[in-house]
Each structure stands twice: as C-alpha cells, then as structure tokens.
Amino acid sequence: MTLVGVLDHAAVIVFALTGALTASRAQLDIVGFGFLAVLTGVGGGTLRDVLLDRTIFWIATPSYLGLCILSAVIVFFTAHLLESRVRALYWLDAAALASAVAAGVGVAMAAGMSWPIVLVMGMATGTFGGLMRDVVANEVPLVLKQGEIYATATLAGAGVAVLSVAFVAQSVALMLAAATVFALRAGSIALDWRLPVYRAQAPRDPL
C-alpha cells in the first residue's frame, strides 16, 4: 500500500470514530452511529475525488465502508468508558484532519494538479467530512467555531507540502504536512491558540 493509501485509511477510520462519538453524544441508535461514521469517514475524500474526476475511492474499494461501520460498532459499545467524549472527539478529529489533508495533497499531486488546486484539495479532504458530521448533528461546525484554528491548520499543512516538495521527497513532504496540521490543532486544543475574530464597532458619527 502506498503512503497516500495509508493516510486515506487512517483518515477514514479516525474520522469515522469522531462521527460515531458525535452520534453517542446525540444518543442515536446503532444505525445512526453507522450513518454518521460513514458520512464523516468518507465525506472529504468523496468531495476530493468528485472534483478531480476520479473514481470515488470507496466505490473502488468498498472495504472503506466496512471500516467505518466497524468503527461505529466499537464506539457504540465503548463510548461510555470515556471520561470526556468531547475531548476525545477533538483529539481524534485533529489526528484525522492531519491524515486527510496529507492524503488530499498526495492525490492532487499524483494527478498533476497545479499548486492552488493542491491546496484546495488538501483543505477539502480534511474539512468536508467533519463539516457534514457537525451539520447533520445540529452542532456548530468545528471549522466555523469562533477563532478556532482549523481551516487555517489545513491551509498551513497543505502549504508546507507544496513548498517542501521542491526540496524533499513527496513522502517526506506529506508527513511534514500532516505534522503541521496536527501541531496547529494540538495548540488550539491544548493551549487555546486562537485567531483574532471580527468585532463589530459602532459607526462613526458623521461630521
């Protein structure tokens, strides 16, 4: 299996776990767990493949769906053991985001895309599954939370890959991208790193 394949599998499995954790917080049944796990696990990669006009990865390899369902079943029977499901979701999401961004970048590079498209594919692969998970679960999407370093982390990771691939092997560039994404998300989660947000101000009185 190629590095991109490993990253894709890792992203699908861990994103599926976050989807199932979200289902546990919403107290859904086992079918709901499976639905959210699949939606989250394959959402970003599906968008990437549609935009790049590739055979959608889980249609070409249906075992991805099985991994999502297995993740959902595991969480269904073990989620109650976690001290904080929100905290676990955040850290798992960070790991999945790192893998997914690197996978999206790798697929786009292999397809010969220009650097702006590589950036977009990295971001789309990383963010879309989690975005759909949160919207379906009626939660504020992580990517849109006030000041949260999320989309910024995906852009930074994809940018590191685009810049570093000129100097190192593509596999190394992808690992650097994943490390960048995870480091930024970890800082946001553990150290409360935040981006400045817009603050509305009253308009000036006309002179």
N, C-alpha and C positions, 0 to 999 in steps of 0.2 A: 504494500500500500504506500502511496506517495505521501509526502508531508501534508499536502493540501487535503488529501483524503483523511488523514489522521485528524487534522484540525476541524474538518467538516463533521466527522463523527463526534469529536469531543464537544463541539458547539451544540450539535443536535441533542446529545444526551443531557448535557448540563442545562441547556435552555428548557428541555422537556421537564427536568426536575423543578425548575422555577415555575413552570406552568402548573404543575401538579401541586406545588406548595401554595400557589395562589388559589387553586381550587379548594385546598384544605382550609384556607382562611375564609373562603366563602361558604364552607360546609356543603360542598356539592357531593353528588353520588359518584360511584366509580366511573360511570360513563362521562360525567362532567370532568373528572380528573383526566381521563383519556383524551377528551376533546381539547382541553386547554394544553395538555402536554404536547399533543401533535401540532396544534396551531402554533405554539411558541417554538417548538423544536425545529420545524421546517419552514416557518414563515419567511425569515430573512433570506435563506438560500433559494426559496421559490421565487421571490421577487428578483433576486440577482439573476437567476437562470432565464426568467422570462425576458428581462431587459436585455440580456446578452444573446437572446435567441438560441439558447442551448436546450437540450433535453433536460427537463427538470430532474434534479438529482435523485429525488426519492421515487420518481417513476422509473428511472433507470435502475435503481437499487432499492426495491421495496423494503429491505431489511431495516432501513432507517425508521420506517413506521413502527416496526416491531420494537425497536429500541425505545421509541417514545412511549409506547404502551407499557413496556416493562418498567420504565422509569415511573410512570403513573401508578402502577400497581405497588411498587416499592414504597413510594411516598404515601399512598393510601393507608398502608399498614404501619408506617413508622413515623409519620409527621408528628404524632402526639408526643414523641420522645424528645423533640427539640425544645430547648428552653425558650428560644425566640425564633419563630418561623420567619418573621420579617427580617431579622438579622441574617439568618441563613439564606433567605431569598436574595438579599442584596449581595452577599459574597459569592454565591453561586452565579448570579447574574453577571458579576464582574468577570469571573472566570470564563463564562460562556461568551461574553462580549469580546474578550481578548481573542479567543479562538476563532470566533466568527469573522471578526474584522480581518484577521490574518488570512483566513480561508477565502474570503471575498476578494481580497487583494491578489492572492495567488491565482485564483481562477481568472480574474480580469487580465493579469499579466500574461498568463498562458494563452489567453485569447488574442494577445497582441494589441490590447487597448491602449490608448494614449493616457498620460498621467491623470488628467482630470477625471476620466471615466474610472480609472483605478481607484481614485479617492472616493468617488460616489459609490462604487460597488462595495468597497470596504465598509463604508458607513451604512449602506442599505442592508447589507448582510448582517451587520451587527445589531442594528436598531429595530428592524421591522418586526421580528418575531415578538420581542418584548413589548413593542408598541401595541400590537394586536392583542397580546395577553392582557395588558392593563385596560385597554378599551373595552374588551369583552367582559372583563371582571368589574367594570364600572369603577376603576381606580384612576387616579391621575397618573398618566404615563411617566415612568422614570425619566424619559428623555425630555419631558416638558416641565419637570419639577423645578421650582424657583432656585436658580443658582447652581443646580446640580451639574457636576462635571460628568457628562455622559456623552452627548453628541460630540463635545469638544475632545473627549478622550478617543473616540473613534476616528475623528479627523486627524488628530495628532499621530495616532498609531499608523494610519494609512499613509500619512505624510512621511513618517520615518522610513517606512518601507520603500516609498518612491525615491527618496533621497539616497538611502543607503544601498539600494540595489546597484547603483553605479560603482560601488566600491567593494562590495562583498557578494558572496553567492546569494542567490534568491532565497534559499532555505534560511540562511542567516538573517536576511532582511525581514522575512516573515516572522521569525522568532523575536526579532527586535521590535517589530510592530506589536506583537502580542504582549510583550513585556511592557511596552509603553502604555498601552491601553489599560492593562491591569494595574500598573503603578499609579496612574492618574485616578482610576476608580477607587483603588485602595486608599489613596489620600483623601478622596471625597468622603468615603465611608468612615474611615478610622480617625482622620484628623480634621474632618469637617471643612475641607477645602471647598470654596465656593467661588463662583464667578459673580462679578457685580451685576445687579439687576436694575432695570429701569425704575426710577422713582418719579412718579408724576409730580409736577410742580404747578402751582397756580400761575396763570399767565400774567405777565406784567401789565400794570395799568397803562393805558395809552397816555402819552404826554400831551 
